């Protein structure tokens, strides 16, 4: 399928740091993925990875009074979602903890995405960027 890549996609939503908001985030991801004609498999992977990053942010953001910002951007033939929370910065753990069964989401995100970056957000909090390469046929026709 060849389609024109929408120029300069730059969208964002802000939601409460609450698991009830994850469905709205997944809808947002799907809307952007459809807009850039992402294939169904990549769309599913992206929704899963962004949802996992948001679930982690909800857990660490400091309660429902805090918020999450989810930004989507198309640049240089890549679709990148950046999730920023307002809690304390939590660097990724070094590995899966077999005792608590924690830490599986981060390796999952890395396996599903072309690029994953964890950083301290300006002003505090944690920022996670998840990127996938866009179909070259789609990007070339823009």
C-alpha positions in Angstrom: 0.0 0.0 0.0 1.3 3.4 -0.9 -0.1 6.5 0.7 1.1 10.1 1.2 2.7 10.5 4.6 1.0 13.3 6.5 3.6 16.1 6.8 4.8 17.0 10.2 2.5 15.0 12.5 3.0 16.4 15.9 0.1 15.5 18.3 -0.2 15.1 22.0 -2.7 14.2 24.8 -2.4 14.7 28.5 -4.2 12.3 30.8 -4.4 11.7 34.6 -1.9 9.2 35.9 -4.6 6.6 36.2 -4.9 3.1 34.6 -8.5 4.0 33.6 -6.9 6.5 31.1 -4.9 3.8 29.3 -7.8 3.0 26.9 -7.8 6.7 25.8 -4.0 6.5 25.2 -4.4 3.3 23.1 -7.1 5.1 21.0 -4.8 8.0 20.5 -2.0 5.7 19.4 -4.3 3.9 17.0 -5.6 7.2 15.4 -2.0 8.3 14.8 -1.0 4.9 13.4 -3.9 4.9 11.0 -3.1 8.4 9.9 0.4 7.3 8.9 -0.8 4.1 7.3 1.1 1.9 9.7 0.5 -1.8 9.1 -1.7 -3.7 11.6 1.1 -5.7 13.1 3.3 -2.6 13.8 0.2 -0.8 15.1 -0.5 -3.6 17.6 3.2 -3.6 18.7 3.1 0.2 19.1 -0.1 0.2 21.1 1.2 -2.5 23.4 4.6 -0.8 24.0 3.0 2.7 24.6 0.4 1.2 26.9 3.2 -0.6 28.9 5.2 2.6 29.1 2.1 4.5 30.3 1.2 1.8 32.8 4.8 2.1 34.2 4.4 5.9 34.4 1.1 5.5 36.2 2.7 3.3 38.8 5.6 5.8 39.3 4.1 9.2 38.6 3.0 9.8 42.1 -0.7 9.3 42.1 -3.8 10.4 40.2 -3.1 14.1 40.9 -0.2 13.8 38.5 -0.4 13.6 34.8 1.1 11.9 31.8 1.7 13.5 28.4 1.8 11.3 25.4 3.3 13.0 22.2 3.4 11.5 18.7 5.7 12.9 16.1 6.7 11.9 12.6 10.2 12.9 11.7 12.9 11.4 9.4 10.7 8.4 8.4 10.1 7.5 12.0 7.0 7.6 14.2 7.9 8.3 17.8 5.7 8.3 20.8 7.1 10.1 23.9 5.6 9.4 27.3 6.4 11.9 30.0 5.3 11.6 33.6 5.6 14.2 36.4 6.8 11.8 39.1 10.3 11.0 40.2 12.8 9.8 37.6 13.1 6.0 37.7 15.9 4.6 35.5 15.1 1.2 34.0 16.0 -1.8 36.2 19.0 -3.8 35.0 17.0 -7.0 34.6 13.9 -9.0 35.3 13.4 -9.7 39.0 12.4 -13.4 39.3 11.2 -13.0 42.9 8.7 -10.2 42.3 8.1 -11.0 38.7 8.8 -7.4 37.8 10.7 -5.8 35.0 9.2 -7.7 32.0 7.6 -4.7 30.4 10.8 -2.9 29.5 12.4 -5.9 27.6 9.0 -6.2 25.9 9.1 -2.6 24.7 12.7 -3.0 23.5 11.7 -6.1 21.6 8.7 -4.5 19.9 10.2 -1.1 19.0 13.0 -0.1 16.6 14.3 2.3 19.3 13.6 2.9 23.0 15.1 5.7 25.0 14.7 6.4 28.7 15.6 9.8 30.1 15.0 12.2 32.9 12.3 14.7 31.8 13.0 18.4 32.0 11.7 19.6 35.4 11.7 16.0 36.8 9.8 12.9 36.0 10.6 10.2 33.4 10.5 10.4 29.7 10.3 7.3 27.5 10.5 7.5 23.7 9.4 4.6 21.5 10.1 4.7 17.8 9.2 2.6 14.8 10.5 3.1 11.2 7.8 4.0 8.7 7.3 2.0 5.5 9.7 3.3 3.0 7.1 3.2 0.2 4.8 5.4 2.3 7.5 7.8 3.3 8.9 8.1 -0.3 5.6 9.2 -1.7 5.3 12.1 0.7 
